[in-house]
Amino acid sequence: MLFLMCKPKYHRVDCPINPWMEKAPPIDPANAMQQWRKLYEIVANLAPARLVDPQPGIPDMYFASDCGIALGNVFLESNFKEKIRHRERKYYAAWFRRQGYTVVSLPEDATFKGMGDLILWHDRQAVFCWGSALHPKPCRVLRRFYRTWVLSPNWR
């Protein structure tokens, strides 16, 4: 298992995209970086960890687990419901291409938030999908490219 992480160099809340961001206190950049470094140390001691470069003007890019899902040599990139997050997709896709992955994109009407919308069970024997932003198309793509069970209960 490999962990891809991104430093919170440009993190800030310009446009709250969920309720807890609206109520959050202002971000202390120095504290955020210190916390991130501690997390990175812990993760890097448990498994290989790689970094994608943060980009100016893309404040949520450090939520790297939202970027998509990579299994085997295929990366299914996220297609965020929030338009403000679309700009980060190209940087993650480029990183995965440089590592030799096949990058798969979804149709524009299929929202998908990477690990924010799913969880792997037993090293990809099954993928559980959920989330208010999840569209049925990512489940079909997961089934086709990863040849795994995909369970997607409809919570709505």
Steps between C-alpha positions, in 0.01 A plus 500: 500500500624846407386828652492815291506821701509873431633771732238755611718784371209692344215376718237754594123521495407740221166344419347261756379190315351319798335600831798430727721733296257786565530459877874434515735747665757672276785277385839549661739414212800431727297269722346325199846433355630373835205263535544383141872427556415286803240311298745452213761357739251251640377392157853476353604273788211264425498489119658663197389862472537721194433870451315693233596867479243745639384765253426867568133588478389142573433510876347151548761304305655366818192276546690250285275203572222686318702505174376159385588136547797305368495122484749297304615732223167684451414836657135609498511875550242685702233712344401736778151637537656830612638683197763672715675163542516412129831683454693250716407202283756570227789507750407165651438346157842623383669356811342158441586504128866571588490193725378284209131476589217498250278796595126452461263798498128500561233680299434853628163401646650224718615639832762309697715604794761224516548349842243746632238288322631148543700259707694190398442170668774235519736655248238562230289185534209738539444874478227660708368821348295765676470874533267773396720580200526144368354432160433144368750540213814484722372170640475356150849627413641351821340165416631505142858618553574340834300179456374513855173485687347843532230550762312826491205531736267787428488696825274773361 
